[in-house]
Amino acid sequence: MLIFFIHGVSTKKSTYADALIKNIKKELHKTKVEGSTYFYSSYWGSFFNHKKHQLIDYIDKDYSRACQQHPEYKSFYNDIYRYRARRKELISNFLGDFLIYQNPKRGQLIRKRIFEEFNQFIQDNPKETQIHFIAHSLGSFILWDVLFSNIIYNDDSVLLFQEKLKKLDLVSITTLGSPLLFLKEMLDIDFSIVNSVMEQSISKNSSNDYKLRWINIIHSSDLIAYPLKAAIENEISSDLFFCDQYVWQDANATELTLRNMGQSDMAMVIAAEDAHSSYFYDNLDGAITARIISYNLLGETNKLLERCITPK
């Protein structure tokens, strides 16, 4: 089987999924699954970094101008425009990538890169026909576009992607830390589009009751991740197995300490970044994520239906 990753915001290395892949392989090894498994981590994170830096430069320039205009407030400069370091992190790690992808031309270039990597992946493994997708954060937006979007330009690589997909068996999707709920509200997406794509897939998985499996994994402290089933269940057919799964852990020790002290607002802020990246960590969070993904890859729907919250 082929397993293709699409990353989200704030991803600076092409090795972002290595720890998670290692844990998935461990889980698959436990089941003694037969056949070869191939992984590919697509990477577009270096695209348009100059645009994020340019945005931060604009802000710094305007801040400096304000300070120069008012030397009488020199001792209060840090108070004039507060939390500058945190604002830069927000732009660099979250807002920058999200806004870049919303630009039609830049989003098109990102999809082109992902198609080229996907095409190379399947060319390198011509005997494999089963494809599984794992997408994180903004990557779930991108995955939706490349698999299901029908509002695209004629020169968009999405058309080529979807043509290639018709020749493969689309078996499963796993979304991690996904804000797809907001995409539905923002663009008024009708998820019934998934039904027609399932019909076009050359499904060979006759031993399974479903044409496609989709698991949405949510870390309990991840502010970007939201459940999706209630929003789409009346739009998807019974051929699609869908469920939300919660990784019920604290993102780090500081979050746990602050929550025990009753400082929930501070705990939320401290946990936010770790929680959103936790799916890829080589720790308990990552191990639980790998186990859920493995159930999805292998079609262990009974285990997924048994519980949607992993016990602490």
Secondary structure, DSSP 8 states (H G I E B T S, - for coil): -EEEEE--SS---TTTTHHHHHHHHHHHHHTT--S--EEEE---TTTTHHHHHHHHHHHHHHHHHHHHH-GGGGGGHHHHS--HHHHHHHIIIIIHHHHHHHSHHHHHHHHHHHHHHHHHHHHH-TT--EEEEEEETHHHHHHHHHHH-----TT-THHHHHHHHTTSEEEEEEEES--HHHHHHHHT--TTHHHHHHHHS----TTSS-SEEEEEEEETT-TT----HHHHTTTS-TTEEEEEEEE---SSHHHHHHHHTT-HHHHHHHHHHHHHHGGGSSSHHHHHHHHHHHHHHHT-HHHHHH-SEE--
